Amino acid sequence: MLRLWLVWVYFFGCFVVSGQAVRIDENEALLSDVVMKICKEGHLQVSFNDRQLSQYKVTCHGNFSSPDEALRFVIQNFPLAIERTGDVYLILQHRVQPKYLCSGLVVDNVSGEVLPFTHIQTSQTSLNSDVRGAFSFLADNAGPVGVTATYLGYKPLDTTLIMQPGVIIKLSPLQTQLSEITVLSHVGPVAGPLAGEMQLNQKVSSALPGGGQDALFNILRLQPGIMAAGELSQDLVIWGSYSGHSEVKFDGITLYGLKNFNDNISIINPNTAKYIKVLKGGYGVENGDKVGGVVDITGIDGNYTRTEKLVNINNTTATGLISVPVSKFTSAYVAFRKTYYNLYNPIAEKFTEGRGQNQSTVNIYPDYNFNDLNFKVSHRDSAHNMFYLSAFGSGDNFAYNINELVEKNPANFHTSSGNEVNKQNGVALFWGRTFSNGFISNLMISNTKFSNVFSQAQNVSTTDSINEQSNNVIHDFSIKLKNKHISQQGFKFESGVEFERYLLYLDITSLSSFDLNRNARSAIFAGYISQEYTTKTFIPVTIETGLRANYAAIANKIFLQPRVSLSVKTGKNSILNVAYGRYHQFTSHTPIVDDLGNIRYVWNLSDNKFVPVLSSNHYVAGWNFTKAGFSAVLEGYVKQTDGLIRILRYPDFQSQYNGNSISRGLDMCIKGEHGPLTAWISYSLSNSEEHFGYMNPGEYRPAIHNQRHEVKTAAICRSGSFSLSAAYVYGTGIPDPGTIIYPKLFETTIAPRKVDYHNYKRLDVALNYRKVKRNFIFEGGLSLLNITNDINIKYENNIRVSKNNNAVINLYSEAIPFTPLLNLSIRF
């Protein structure tokens, strides 16, 4: 039994307590003894528990203007508090106000679909639900507590909650007959709570031109910081990132990307996408192993309440989806897309050579097809457990044949053919649970495999024949456990452990002696921890610090990745964000360049010897403002990346060169709403430069994806069931690939070649119609892409083949010409 010592110390004299100076010189002294000395020297009356204060030790050297100041200083680092009653000071155990826990899920009120990353605001805290719609927070009382929940494409909900586990928050989706301004306010870019973060909802992207049932990334290309020029549907250039440096995830499965020669088909079926989260840079430790950006796509669960069917047809594909409620808490769906005709027409081009002496005809016969299949089963047990199994498979095939005959000299001929087959399949198993103490744990097991088979043959009468074949396969298996907890003191802790295994097969053979063959495997072990805390000051400041550590078995090395972010609420409607992070990547999308300037990419594994581990430092700062239908975002970044490689292959040599790059940029975006009209405009200023070993020492040249200026604007106006929209992109300072990747190595060592630049312009318009009648939804739309038929250069899918006179034929290097798209959809 603890003995309570109550000590009363009385000192009477003519001293004024508040004006008596006090000197303290103590090293590791008991706090009870220090308090007694202050009382004696300052003539204070103090009551305290001697045994309690004897648990703590004090080291202090300094002068204090009064005993009161000295007393408060020595106890400030301990769980103690001072209360003054008259002339008596009471030193008591700090009274911690009890905290009450609330945890649960956010779901769709109609279908029961869980809503990930829903923003939840209370009078004391602000948070987002996780990928499965789960949330937990603390409050000072048991309730009812006022809560506001908002989610893109849904009506905001103001409600009160009793602080208890297992709460279900139900949000109602916006319908056509609701206020148009509310619907449109969620179409444009929405800045997230952190620097470099954007949040998008796929459901509302269909109002944009080309945003029918296939082109999921049409809404992405209109966002600031994501390059629209070049029209890369199979890869994304985010804040100066190279091919393969940014990660696209679907339900936790990493997508390595189909080639997708047709830009109107995205690699993910938009009907299966629910939510898109974009992290352009400076993101936290929970996202790892990429040096660029992250696009995290959350798939739908399916309808928990009724059977739902979708039939869609457009210019490119036929689409179908069926969703079935298996039980009250279980749903399943299957969806597919398939091209139903060859999307490319044969081309015949006539060439005149040698002052009209020779005429030749080049016949080009392309062929393309695409298909994919999605399947998912989801189950949730009230608000505590959630499980899903998500799987998909997809593939495309592009082939071409070229025949050239010289009319006056039949002995001269040229034939060329190529074939490229891409396949990807993946599966993910997810389990998440919210425990009674608010502890949230998510387990993800995923497996994905991507393969690329390429063959090319050329037979020219005046030159040697070319015959090349390649087979590239990357297999990725991962297990990831993520935990989140909120302490009684308001700290948010997040931790995780991960295991990832890569298998690689790369085989390139040709008639030349420069073959490339590699079989490799590597295991990556990772762990991370982060802590977030919001101060209770007049100006709330949120600080998040984290550390991620990766061990790569193939390199036998540990890679540390510290990351930190700071958010300051600069006003009721504005916030300032800054972030720094170090990132490493253990896969490489290696470019192989031939003597004609063709660039082909192959996946490779980094061993930190022959293939360096990619490393990058991100410096990000941003400010955003939102109020009453108006928002403004300003963000700047610097990315420094090391470990780049490039392979140059020519008939007489092959060599690999290492390099590095630096990207700098500034994004600005303004979005406003007025009545039925929503519009936004964004501007990006950027510069990406690179240095490789074949360049002159210290020489940095523009990267192939560099773009100095890009302006994007979009507007949508709704009237009843109709909507009219337009989007315009204008970019300048885009380098010509032929002047960036040199056709001959020796030219770079003599003098730097002049870089040619091009502009990019594209105007799209669309008219859409949507009619809802009970459970029957009809949608139809006509989009006119590149309505002014501007000629733009395309940097991927650009195939160059040699002619008899050593000239070069460019095959499908032009970006989208004037293209009408018709889309019809029925959901019932």
C-alpha positions in Angstrom: 0.0 0.0 0.0 1.4 3.3 -1.1 2.0 5.8 1.7 0.7 9.3 1.0 2.9 12.0 2.3 1.2 15.3 2.5 3.8 18.0 3.1 2.8 21.5 4.1 5.6 24.0 4.0 4.9 27.5 5.5 7.3 30.4 5.2 6.3 33.7 6.5 8.2 36.9 5.9 8.2 40.2 4.2 9.1 38.8 0.8 6.8 39.3 -2.2 6.5 35.8 -3.7 6.1 36.8 -7.3 9.1 39.1 -7.2 11.6 36.7 -5.5 14.4 35.6 -8.0 15.3 31.9 -7.9 18.5 30.1 -9.0 18.5 26.3 -9.8 21.6 24.2 -10.3 20.7 20.5 -10.2 22.0 17.3 -12.0 19.8 14.3 -11.9 18.1 15.4 -8.6 14.8 14.0 -7.4 12.0 16.2 -8.4 10.6 16.2 -4.8 13.9 17.6 -3.5 14.0 20.3 -6.2 10.4 21.4 -5.4 11.3 21.6 -1.7 14.3 23.8 -2.4 12.2 26.1 -4.5 9.6 26.3 -1.8 12.2 27.1 0.8 14.0 29.7 -1.3 10.8 31.3 -2.6 8.7 31.0 0.6 5.9 29.1 -1.1 3.1 27.0 0.4 3.0 23.8 -1.7 1.1 20.5 -1.3 2.3 17.4 -3.2 2.7 13.6 -3.0 6.4 13.1 -2.0 6.4 9.4 -3.3 5.0 10.4 -6.6 7.4 13.2 -7.3 10.4 11.1 -6.2 9.8 8.9 -9.3 11.2 11.7 -11.5 14.7 13.3 -11.8 15.5 16.8 -12.9 18.6 18.4 -14.5 18.3 22.2 -14.6 20.7 25.2 -14.5 19.3 28.7 -14.8 17.9 31.8 -13.2 14.1 32.4 -12.9 12.4 35.7 -12.1 10.0 34.2 -9.6 9.4 30.9 -7.7 6.2 30.4 -9.6 8.1 30.4 -12.9 10.7 28.0 -11.5 8.1 25.6 -10.1 6.2 25.4 -13.4 9.4 25.0 -15.4 10.7 21.9 -13.4 7.4 20.0 -13.8 6.6 20.8 -17.4 8.1 17.6 -18.8 6.3 15.3 -16.5 2.6 14.2 -16.3 1.9 16.7 -13.6 -0.2 19.8 -13.3 -0.3 22.8 -10.9 -3.4 24.2 -9.4 -3.4 27.3 -7.2 -5.9 27.9 -4.4 -5.2 31.1 -2.7 -1.6 31.1 -1.6 -1.3 27.3 -1.8 0.2 25.5 -4.9 -1.2 22.0 -5.5 1.0 19.6 -7.6 -1.3 16.9 -8.9 -1.2 14.0 -11.4 -2.2 15.4 -14.8 -5.8 14.6 -15.4 -6.2 13.0 -18.8 -9.7 13.5 -20.1 -11.1 10.2 -21.2 -11.3 9.6 -25.0 -14.1 7.8 -26.7 -13.6 5.7 -29.9 -15.8 5.6 -33.0 -15.0 3.1 -35.8 -16.9 1.7 -38.8 -17.4 1.8 -42.6 -18.7 4.2 -45.2 -21.0 2.6 -47.8 -23.2 3.4 -50.7 -26.8 3.7 -49.5 -28.2 2.1 -52.6 -25.9 -0.7 -53.6 -24.0 -1.2 -50.4 -20.7 -0.6 -52.1 -17.9 0.5 -49.7 -16.6 4.0 -50.4 -12.8 4.3 -50.0 -11.0 7.5 -49.0 -14.2 9.3 -47.9 -13.4 12.5 -46.1 -14.8 12.7 -42.6 -14.7 16.0 -40.6 -15.6 16.4 -36.9 -15.2 19.4 -34.7 -11.9 17.9 -33.3 -10.4 16.0 -36.2 -10.2 15.4 -40.0 -9.5 12.1 -41.6 -10.1 9.8 -44.6 -11.4 6.3 -44.6 -9.0 3.7 -46.0 -9.2 1.6 -49.2 -12.1 -0.5 -47.8 -14.0 2.4 -46.4 -13.0 1.8 -42.8 -12.4 4.7 -40.4 -11.7 5.2 -36.7 -11.3 8.4 -34.6 -11.3 9.6 -31.0 -13.5 12.2 -29.3 -13.7 13.8 -25.8 -17.3 12.7 -25.1 -19.4 9.7 -25.9 -21.7 11.6 -28.2 -23.6 12.5 -30.1 -20.7 13.9 -32.1 -21.4 16.0 -35.2 -19.8 14.5 -38.4 -19.7 15.6 -42.0 -18.9 12.9 -44.6 -18.1 13.8 -48.3 -17.2 11.6 -51.2 -16.9 12.4 -54.9 -20.1 11.9 -56.8 -22.2 11.5 -53.6 -24.4 13.9 -51.6 -22.5 15.3 -48.5 -23.9 14.0 -45.2 -24.2 16.0 -42.0 -25.1 13.7 -39.1 -24.4 12.8 -35.5 -22.7 9.6 -34.3 -22.6 7.8 -30.9 -19.0 7.0 -30.2 -18.9 3.2 -30.5 -17.4 0.5 -32.8 -19.3 -0.9 -35.8 -20.9 2.4 -37.1 -22.1 2.4 -40.7 -22.2 5.7 -42.5 -24.4 5.6 -45.6 -24.0 8.1 -48.5 -26.5 8.6 -51.3 -25.2 8.9 -54.9 -26.0 12.0 -56.9 -28.7 11.4 -59.5 -29.4 13.3 -62.7 -32.5 14.9 -61.3 -30.5 16.5 -58.4 -28.9 19.9 -58.6 -26.6 20.0 -61.6 -24.1 22.2 -59.9 -23.5 19.6 -57.2 -22.9 16.9 -59.8 -20.5 19.0 -61.8 -18.4 20.2 -58.8 -16.9 16.7 -58.6 -15.7 16.4 -62.3 -12.7 18.6 -62.1 -9.4 17.9 -60.2 -9.9 17.8 -56.4 -6.7 18.4 -54.4 -6.1 15.9 -51.6 -5.1 16.7 -48.1 -1.3 16.2 -48.9 1.1 17.8 -51.3 1.0 16.3 -54.8 -2.3 14.4 -54.2 -5.4 14.4 -56.4 -8.7 12.5 -56.0 -10.9 11.6 -59.0 -14.1 9.6 -59.4 -14.5 7.6 -62.6 -18.4 7.8 -62.5 -18.3 11.5 -63.4 -15.6 11.3 -66.1 -18.1 10.1 -68.7 -19.3 13.7 -69.2 -15.9 14.7 -70.7 -15.1 14.2 -74.4 -13.9 10.7 -75.2 -14.9 9.6 -71.7 -17.2 6.8 -72.7 -16.9 3.3 -71.6 -13.2 2.7 -72.6 -11.0 5.7 -72.1 -10.5 5.8 -68.3 -7.3 7.9 -68.6 -9.0 10.7 -70.6 -9.8 12.3 -67.3 -6.3 11.8 -66.1 -4.7 13.6 -69.1 -6.6 16.7 -68.3 -5.2 17.0 -64.8 -2.2 19.3 -63.9 1.1 17.6 -63.8 0.1 14.6 -66.0 1.5 15.1 -69.5 -1.2 15.1 -72.2 1.1 15.6 -75.2 2.3 12.3 -76.7 -1.1 10.7 -75.7 0.4 7.8 -73.7 -2.4 5.5 -72.9 -0.1 2.7 -71.7 2.1 4.8 -69.5 1.8 8.1 -67.6 4.3 10.9 -67.5 3.8 12.4 -64.0 5.9 15.3 -63.0 8.8 14.4 -65.4 8.8 10.7 -64.6 10.2 8.2 -67.2 8.5 5.2 -68.7 8.0 2.6 -65.9 8.8 5.0 -63.1 5.1 5.6 -62.1 3.0 2.8 -60.7 -0.6 2.1 -61.7 -2.4 -0.2 -59.3 -5.9 -1.8 -59.6 -7.3 -3.3 -56.5 -3.7 -3.6 -55.2 -2.4 -5.3 -58.4 0.5 -3.6 -60.1 -0.2 -3.1 -63.8 2.9 -3.3 -66.1 0.9 -1.9 -69.0 -0.4 -3.1 -72.3 1.1 -1.5 -75.4 -2.4 -0.3 -76.5 -1.8 0.9 -80.0 -5.3 2.4 -80.0 -5.5 5.4 -77.6 -9.2 5.1 -77.0 -8.9 1.9 -75.0 -7.6 2.2 -71.5 -5.9 -0.8 -69.9 -8.5 -0.9 -67.1 -12.2 -1.3 -67.8 -13.8 2.0 -66.5 -17.0 0.1 -65.5 -15.0 -1.8 -62.9 -13.2 1.4 -61.5 -14.7 3.2 -58.5 -12.1 5.7 -57.3 -8.8 7.1 -58.6 -6.2 8.5 -56.2 -3.2 10.2 -57.8 0.1 10.8 -55.9 2.3 12.9 -58.1 5.3 13.0 -55.7 6.4 13.4 -52.1 4.0 10.7 -50.9 4.4 8.7 -47.6 6.1 5.5 -46.7 3.0 3.3 -47.3 3.6 3.7 -51.0 7.0 2.3 -52.0 9.3 0.9 -54.7 8.6 3.5 -57.4 10.5 6.7 -58.1 7.8 8.4 -60.1 4.1 8.9 -59.2 1.4 6.5 -58.1 -2.1 6.0 -59.6 -4.2 3.9 -57.2 -7.5 2.6 -58.8 -10.0 1.1 -56.4 -12.3 -1.3 -58.1 -16.1 -1.7 -57.5 -17.4 -4.4 -55.2 -20.5 -5.1 -57.1 -24.1 -4.6 -56.1 -25.1 -6.0 -52.7 -28.8 -5.4 -53.1 -29.9 -6.4 -56.6 -28.7 -8.0 -59.9 -27.3 -5.4 -62.2 -26.4 -5.7 -65.9 -24.6 -3.4 -68.3 -24.3 -3.6 -72.1 -22.2 -1.1 -74.0 -21.0 -0.6 -77.6 -18.9 2.1 -79.2 -16.5 2.6 -82.1 -13.8 0.3 -80.6 -15.2 -2.3 -78.3 -18.2 -4.2 -77.1 -18.6 -4.3 -73.3 -20.6 -6.3 -70.9 -21.0 -6.5 -67.1 -23.2 -8.4 -64.7 -23.2 -8.0 -60.9 -25.1 -10.4 -58.6 -25.7 -10.2 -54.8 -24.8 -13.7 -53.6 -26.0 -13.0 -50.0 -26.8 -10.0 -47.8 -23.1 -9.3 -47.3 -21.6 -10.9 -50.4 -21.6 -9.7 -54.1 -19.9 -10.8 -57.3 -19.4 -9.4 -60.8 -17.9 -10.3 -64.1 -17.0 -7.8 -66.9 -15.4 -8.0 -70.3 -14.4 -5.9 -73.3 -13.4 -6.9 -76.8 -12.7 -5.3 -80.1 -15.1 -6.5 -82.8 -13.3 -5.4 -86.0 -9.8 -4.4 -87.1 -9.3 -0.8 -85.9 -6.8 0.1 -88.6 -7.3 0.3 -92.4 -4.7 -0.7 -95.0 -2.7 2.2 -96.3 -1.1 2.6 -99.8 1.5 5.4 -100.3 3.3 6.3 -103.5 6.9 7.6 -103.5 8.8 9.2 -106.3 12.6 9.0 -106.2 15.6 10.0 -108.4 14.0 13.0 -110.1 10.9 11.0 -111.0 12.8 8.2 -112.6 11.6 5.6 -110.1 8.2 5.3 -108.6 7.3 2.9 -105.8 4.2 2.0 -103.9 4.3 1.1 -100.2 1.4 -1.0 -99.0 0.9 -1.2 -95.3 -1.4 -3.8 -93.8 -1.9 -3.3 -90.0 -4.0 -5.5 -87.7 -5.0 -5.0 -84.1 -7.3 -6.6 -81.5 -7.8 -6.2 -77.8 -9.8 -8.1 -75.1 -10.0 -8.2 -71.3 -11.9 -9.9 -68.5 -12.6 -8.9 -64.8 -14.0 -10.9 -62.0 -14.5 -10.1 -58.3 -16.1 -11.5 -55.2 -16.6 -9.2 -52.2 -17.8 -10.0 -48.7 -18.1 -7.8 -45.6 -19.1 -8.8 -42.1 -21.0 -5.7 -40.8 -18.4 -3.0 -40.1 -15.6 -5.2 -38.8 -14.3 -7.4 -41.6 -14.0 -7.2 -45.3 -12.7 -9.7 -47.8 -12.4 -9.6 -51.6 -10.9 -11.7 -54.4 -10.2 -9.7 -57.5 -8.8 -11.1 -60.8 -8.4 -9.9 -64.3 -6.8 -10.9 -67.6 -6.1 -8.8 -70.7 -4.2 -8.8 -73.9 -3.7 -7.1 -77.2 -2.0 -7.9 -80.5 -0.6 -5.6 -83.1 0.8 -6.7 -86.4 1.8 -5.1 -89.7 3.1 -6.0 -93.1 4.8 -3.6 -95.5 5.4 -4.4 -99.2 7.3 -2.0 -101.6 7.9 -2.5 -105.3 9.8 -0.1 -107.6 7.8 0.1 -110.8 10.8 0.6 -113.3 13.2 -1.7 -111.4 11.4 -4.8 -110.1 14.7 -6.1 -108.8 14.5 -3.5 -106.0 12.0 -4.5 -103.3 11.4 -4.0 -99.7 9.3 -6.1 -97.4 8.8 -5.6 -93.6 6.6 -7.3 -91.0 6.2 -7.1 -87.3 4.1 -8.6 -84.6 3.7 -7.7 -80.9 1.6 -9.6 -78.4 1.1 -8.3 -74.8 -0.7 -10.2 -72.1 -1.2 -9.4 -68.5 -3.2 -11.3 -65.8 -3.4 -10.6 -62.1 -5.2 -11.7 -58.9 -5.5 -10.1 -55.5 -6.7 -11.4 -52.2 -7.6 -8.8 -49.6 -8.7 -9.0 -45.9 -9.3 -6.1 -43.6 -10.5 -5.8 -40.1 -11.3 -3.0 -37.7 -10.8 -4.1 -34.1 -12.8 -2.9 -31.1 -10.0 -0.6 -29.9 -10.0 1.2 -33.3 -6.9 -0.6 -34.6 -7.2 -1.1 -38.4 -5.3 -3.9 -40.1 -5.3 -4.8 -43.9 -3.6 -7.8 -45.5 -3.1 -7.9 -49.3 -1.7 -10.9 -51.3 -1.3 -10.2 -55.0 0.1 -12.0 -58.0 0.6 -10.5 -61.5 2.3 -11.6 -64.7 3.1 -9.5 -67.8 4.5 -10.8 -71.0 5.6 -9.2 -74.3 6.5 -11.2 -77.4 7.9 -9.1 -80.3 9.2 -10.1 -83.7 10.4 -8.0 -86.6 11.7 -8.9 -90.1 12.9 -6.7 -92.9 14.2 -7.7 -96.3 15.6 -4.9 -98.5 17.3 -5.7 -101.8 20.0 -3.1 -101.2 20.8 -3.8 -97.6 21.2 -6.7 -95.2 18.1 -8.4 -93.9 16.9 -7.8 -90.4 15.3 -10.5 -88.2 14.8 -10.0 -84.5 12.7 -11.7 -81.9 12.3 -10.9 -78.2 10.4 -12.4 -75.3 10.1 -10.5 -72.0 8.2 -11.8 -69.0 8.0 -10.2 -65.5 6.2 -12.1 -62.7 5.4 -10.2 -59.4 4.1 -11.9 -56.2 3.7 -9.8 -53.0 2.3 -10.0 -49.5 1.6 -6.7 -47.7 0.4 -6.1 -44.1 -0.6 -2.6 -43.1 -1.7 -1.4 -39.7 -3.1 1.9 -38.4 -3.8 3.0 -34.8 -4.7 6.3 -33.1 -3.3 6.9 -29.6 -5.1 8.6 -26.7 -2.8 11.6 -27.2 -4.0 12.1 -30.8 -1.0 10.5 -32.6 -1.8 8.5 -35.6 0.6 5.5 -36.1 1.0 3.5 -39.3 3.2 0.6 -39.8 3.6 -2.2 -42.3 5.7 -5.2 -43.5 6.0 -6.3 -47.1 7.5 -9.2 -49.1 7.8 -9.0 -52.9 9.3 -11.6 -55.2 10.2 -10.8 -58.8 10.9 -13.3 -61.6 12.3 -12.0 -64.9 12.9 -13.6 -68.3 14.4 -11.6 -71.1 15.5 -13.0 -74.4 16.4 -10.9 -77.5 17.9 -12.6 -80.5 18.7 -11.2 -83.9 20.9 -11.9 -87.0 23.6 -9.7 -85.5 25.9 -10.9 -82.7 24.4 -8.6 -80.1 21.9 -10.7 -78.3 20.5 -9.9 -74.8 19.5 -12.8 -72.5 18.8 -12.7 -68.8 17.0 -14.9 -66.3 16.9 -13.3 -62.8 14.9 -13.4 -59.6 14.9 -11.2 -56.5 13.2 -11.0 -53.2 12.4 -7.6 -51.6 11.7 -7.4 -47.8 10.4 -4.1 -46.6 9.1 -2.5 -43.4 8.0 1.0 -42.6 6.6 3.1 -39.8 5.1 6.6 -39.7 3.6 8.9 -37.2 1.2 11.8 -37.7 0.4 14.4 -35.2 -1.8 17.6 -35.3 -1.0 20.4 -32.9 -3.8 22.0 -30.9 -2.5 25.5 -31.5 -4.3 28.5 -32.9 -2.9 27.5 -36.3 -3.3 23.7 -36.6 -0.1 22.1 -38.0 0.0 18.4 -39.1 3.4 16.7 -39.1 4.0 13.3 -40.6 7.4 11.6 -40.3 8.2 8.1 -41.6 11.0 5.7 -42.5 10.9 2.9 -45.0 13.6 0.3 -45.2 14.0 -2.2 -48.1 16.3 -5.1 -48.3 16.9 -6.3 -51.9 18.3 -9.9 -52.0 19.7 -9.6 -55.5 21.8 -6.6 -54.5 22.4 -7.8 -50.9 21.8 -4.3 -49.6 19.4 -2.3 -47.3 18.0 0.9 -48.8 16.6 3.5 -46.3 13.9 5.9 -47.4 13.1 8.7 -45.0 10.0 10.8 -45.7 8.4 13.8 -44.0 5.5 16.1 -44.7 4.1 19.2 -43.1 0.6 20.7 -43.5 -0.4 24.1 -42.1 -3.9 25.3 -42.1 -3.4 28.9 -43.3 -7.0 29.8 -43.2 -10.5 28.4 -42.8 -10.5 27.3 -46.5 -6.8 27.0 -47.3 -3.8 24.8 -46.5 -0.1 24.9 -47.2 1.8 21.6 -47.7 5.5 20.7 -48.0 7.0 17.3 -48.3 10.3 15.5 -48.8 11.0 11.9 -49.6 13.6 9.5 -50.8 12.5 6.6 -53.1 14.1 3.5 -54.6 12.8 1.2 -57.4 14.0 -2.3 -58.0 12.5 -2.8 -61.5 13.7 -1.0 -64.7 11.8 -0.3 -67.9 14.9 -0.3 -70.0 14.8 1.6 -73.4 16.6 -0.1 -76.3 17.4 2.3 -79.2 18.3 1.1 -82.7 20.1 3.0 -85.5 16.8 4.2 -87.0 15.7 5.8 -83.7 13.2 3.1 -82.7 12.7 2.8 -79.0 11.6 -0.4 -77.4 11.2 -0.9 -73.7 11.9 -4.2 -71.8 11.4 -4.9 -68.1 14.5 -5.7 -66.2 15.5 -6.3 -62.5 17.9 -4.1 -60.7 20.9 -5.9 -59.1 22.9 -2.7 -58.4 25.7 -3.9 -60.6 24.7 -4.3 -64.3 21.3 -2.7 -63.7 21.4 0.1 -61.1 18.8 0.5 -58.4 16.8 3.6 -59.3 16.9 6.3 -56.6 15.1 9.6 -56.4 14.7 12.6 -54.1 11.3 14.5 -54.2 10.9 18.0 -53.0 7.3 19.2 -53.1 5.4 22.3 -51.9 1.8 23.2 -52.5 -1.1 25.4 -51.5 -4.8 24.9 -52.1 -7.9 27.0 -51.5 -11.5 25.9 -51.6 -14.6 27.9 -51.0 -18.2 27.9 -52.3 -17.7 26.3 -55.7 -14.2 27.9 -56.3 -10.9 26.2 -55.8 -7.3 27.1 -56.6 -4.2 24.9 -56.4 -0.5 25.8 -56.7 2.2 23.2 -56.5 5.9 23.1 -57.2 8.4 20.2 -57.3 12.0 19.1 -57.9 12.8 15.4 -58.7 16.4 14.2 -58.9 16.7 10.6 -60.2 19.8 8.4 -60.5 20.3 4.9 -61.9 18.9 5.5 -65.4 20.2 3.2 -68.2 19.8 3.2 -71.9 21.0 0.5 -74.4 22.1 1.6 -77.9 22.0 -1.2 -80.5 23.4 -0.7 -84.0 24.5 -3.2 -86.7 28.2 -2.9 -85.7 28.0 -2.4 -81.9 25.9 -2.5 -78.7 26.5 -0.7 -75.5 24.7 0.2 -72.2 25.0 3.7 -70.8 24.1 4.9 -67.3 22.5 8.3 -66.7 20.7 10.6 -64.3 18.0 13.3 -64.6 16.5 16.3 -62.9 12.9 17.5 -63.3 11.5 20.8 -62.1 8.1 22.1 -62.5 5.2 24.3 -61.3 1.4 23.4 -61.6 -1.4 25.9 -61.3 -5.1 25.0 -61.5 -8.3 27.1 -61.0 -11.8 25.6 -61.0 -15.1 27.4 -60.7 -18.8 26.7 -60.8 -21.7 29.0 -61.9 -25.2 27.6 -62.3 -25.1 24.6 -64.7 -21.5 25.4 -65.8 -18.3 24.0 -64.4 -14.9 24.9 -65.8 -11.3 24.6 -64.9 -8.0 25.7 -66.4 -4.5 24.5 -65.5 -1.0 25.4 -66.5 2.1 23.4 -66.1 5.7 24.7 -66.4 8.3 22.0 -66.4 11.8 21.1 -67.5 13.2 17.5 -67.6 16.9 17.1 -68.5 19.1 14.1 -68.6 22.8 13.1 -68.9 24.1 9.8 -70.2 27.6 8.4 -70.7 27.5 8.9 -74.5 27.0 12.6 -74.1 29.8 15.2 -73.6 30.9 15.5 -69.9 28.6 17.8 -68.0 26.2 18.0 -70.8 22.4 17.8 -70.0 19.9 17.6 -72.8 16.1 17.6 -72.8 14.5 14.2 -72.0 12.3 12.7 -74.7 9.2 13.4 -72.6 10.3 16.9 -71.7 7.7 19.6 -72.2 8.1 23.2 -71.2 4.6 24.6 -71.2 1.2 22.9 -71.2 -2.2 24.6 -70.8 -5.4 22.5 -70.3 -8.9 23.7 -70.0 -12.2 22.0 -69.8 -15.9 23.1 -69.5 -19.1 21.2 -68.9 -22.6 22.5 -69.1 -25.7 20.4 -68.2 -29.3 21.0 -69.1 -31.8 18.4 -68.0 -30.6 15.1 -69.4 -28.1 16.6 -71.8 -24.6 17.7 -71.2 -22.2 19.6 -73.5 -18.5 19.5 -72.8 -15.2 20.7 -74.4 -11.6 20.2 -73.6 -8.5 21.9 -75.1 -4.8 21.1 -74.6 -2.0 23.3 -75.9 1.7 22.3 -75.3 5.0 23.8 -76.4 8.6 22.9 -76.0 8.2 19.3 -77.0 11.5 17.9 -78.4 11.6 15.9 -81.7 12.6 12.3 -80.8 15.0 12.2 -83.8 17.1 15.0 -82.3 17.2 13.6 -78.8 18.1 10.0 -79.5 21.1 10.2 -81.9 21.0 7.9 -85.0 24.9 7.6 -84.8 26.9 7.5 -81.6 29.9 9.4 -83.0 27.9 12.5 -83.7 27.4 13.2 -80.0 31.1 13.4 -79.4 31.8 16.0 -82.0 29.3 18.7 -81.2 25.9 18.7 -79.6 23.1 18.5 -82.2 20.4 21.1 -82.4 17.2 20.0 -80.7 14.0 20.6 -82.7 10.8 21.3 -80.9 7.2 20.8 -81.7 3.9 22.2 -80.4 0.8 20.1 -79.5 -2.8 21.2 -80.0 -6.0 19.3 -79.5 -9.6 20.4 -79.2 -12.3 17.8 -78.2 -16.1 18.3 -77.9 -18.8 16.0 -76.7 -22.6 15.9 -76.4 -24.0 13.3 -73.9 -27.5 12.2 -73.0 -28.5 10.3 -69.8 -31.9 9.1 -68.9 -32.8 7.4 -65.6 -36.1 5.6 -65.0 -36.2 3.5 -61.8 -33.5 0.8 -62.3 -33.1 1.5 -66.0 -30.3 3.9 -67.2 -29.7 4.8 -70.8 -26.6 6.7 -71.8 -25.5 7.9 -75.2 -22.8 10.2 -76.4 -21.0 11.6 -79.4 -17.4 12.8 -79.0 -15.4 14.6 -81.6 -11.7 14.2 -80.8 -9.2 16.6 -82.4 -12.0 18.5 -84.1 -9.5 20.8 -85.9 -7.5 17.8 -87.1 -4.1 19.2 -85.8 -1.1 17.0 -86.6 0.7 16.0 -83.4 3.7 13.8 -82.9 3.3 10.6 -80.9 6.3 9.3 -79.0 5.2 5.7 -78.4 4.0 3.2 -81.0 6.4 5.0 -83.4 7.8 2.4 -85.8 10.5 3.4 -88.3 11.6 1.0 -91.1 14.3 1.7 -93.7 13.6 2.1 -97.5 15.8 1.2 -100.4 17.5 4.7 -100.5 18.2 4.6 -96.8 15.2 6.8 -96.1 12.9 6.0 -93.2 9.2 5.2 -93.2 7.3 6.3 -90.1 4.4 4.0 -89.3 1.6 5.3 -87.0 3.8 8.1 -85.5 0.9 10.5 -85.8 -1.3 11.1 -82.7 -5.1 10.9 -82.8 -6.4 12.7 -86.0 -10.0 13.9 -86.2 -11.9 11.0 -84.7 -15.7 10.8 -84.0 -16.6 8.4 -81.2 -20.2 7.1 -80.7 -21.1 5.4 -77.4 -24.3 3.7 -76.4 -24.9 2.1 -73.0 -27.8 0.4 -71.2 -27.7 -0.4 -67.5 -30.6 -2.3 -65.9 
